[in-house]
Amino acid sequence: MLFRFARPALFALDPEVAHRTTIAALKVSPSRRPSSPGALAIEIAGLRFPNPVGMAAGFDKDAEVPDALLGLGFGSVEVGSITPLPQPGNPKPRLFRLPQDRAVINRMGFNNGGAAAAEARLRQRKRRSGIVGVNIGANKDSTDRVADYALLTRRFAPVADYLTVNISSPNTPGLRALQDEGALIALLDAVLEARPMDGPPVFLKVAPDLEPTDVDAIARIALEKRLGGLIVSNTTISRPPLSSRDAGEGGGLSGAPLRDLAQTRLRDFRRATGGAIPLIGVGGIGSAEDAWARIRAGASMIQLYSAMVYEGPGLARRIVRGLEELMRRDGFATLADAVGSE
Ligand SMILES: Cc1cc2nc3c(=O)[nH]c(=O)nc-3n(C[C@H](O)[C@H](O)[C@H](O)COP(=O)(O)O)c2cc1C
């Protein structure tokens, strides 16, 4: 309700200023105790997610407000992407709303305050219910990107419920080449070697812009390396038909126009993995129906970001409530039973 009044004011602001304003508001918002209907809990990689609706990476890049986001009803929050050293990201403007398309284009380029600052914040957190994952990425100017991921793994293992290796941002030149078979094996070996014995599970986040042979290779490697999960997907560099003013901007596209592509890619990974590894569905999810379709297609949980821009802070709670109803309507007692049931 409040958001309906605040939205025109927020949309009158530059998108990055609006985002900073939202983070500032979350920092001072009264902390709510998160609670979720028990039937929606799901176990992934040995972690118990209180509900399957997660905040995707990129919203809370510097781990400033994970607990406030959990308080909005998210079952999990993925902070980051965090790089070893602070970096400013690409020149502004680099974030664009596409209101007619309910979409976002960004070419932020991993702007973040670096690992030390984020780690200090995560250490100060009082442990609460809900899962906080840390999404890691390489510095743009790094001469050894694999070493960056290994360093971040060591650094964040003690404070993260899970780690996400992000090699799918389109805004760091050359990063997505790490999805190629040989490079991916070397990268994951380094990350798994750097992870302490009882360290958190490692998830891998992939791009939606993959060929079928890429999907098969990534699925095989993920299974071989016993990853905790695959996050499908990041933003797309493709451009389905769009009608908003800023549709021609370069960068990664997210929100409603990504939905069908991300859903197709999720099905591809479900087929390629045969359900042997948990999948996390991301891209264009804006309603309980979208989330339910992704779960039925094989996702054990979902994440979202862009839809929050348009739907406001009540969205996670609405989706959680809607999912409970849809589960009941379709006769599933547990969420796990519904995963991949389409
Ligand atoms: C402004 C913006 C910044 C993002 N930054 C990151 C990031 O740092 N790391 C990452 O893995 N994904 C990042 N993403 C991608 C999202 O996590 C998500 O995969 C993508 O936006 C698709 O979901 P959506 O359609 O619900 O937004 C970003 C997305 C947006 C819109």
The ligand as an ORCA input file, in Angstrom:
! r2SCAN-3c Opt
* xyz 0 1
  C      20.876     -4.024    -11.132
  C      21.230     -5.468    -11.145
  C      22.441     -5.870    -10.625
  C      22.793     -7.224    -10.609
  N      23.984     -7.599    -10.080
  C      24.300     -8.925    -10.001
  C      25.515     -9.352     -9.386
  O      26.290     -8.548     -8.882
  N      25.776    -10.676     -9.370
  C      24.924    -11.609     -9.892
  O      25.206    -12.810     -9.839
  N      23.749    -11.228    -10.472
  C      23.437     -9.923    -10.533
  N      22.240     -9.534    -11.101
  C      21.364    -10.573    -11.719
  C      20.243    -11.035    -10.787
  O      20.751    -11.664     -9.656
  C      19.302    -12.004    -11.540
  O      20.036    -13.166    -11.896
  C      18.688    -11.400    -12.797
  O      18.393    -10.043    -12.608
  C      17.433    -12.136    -13.243
  O      16.432    -12.086    -12.255
  P      15.218    -10.998    -12.292
  O      14.618    -11.071    -13.676
  O      14.294    -11.441    -11.220
  O      15.843     -9.689    -12.011
  C      21.883     -8.190    -11.134
  C      20.648     -7.767    -11.629
  C      20.305     -6.440    -11.648
  C      18.973     -6.021    -12.202
*
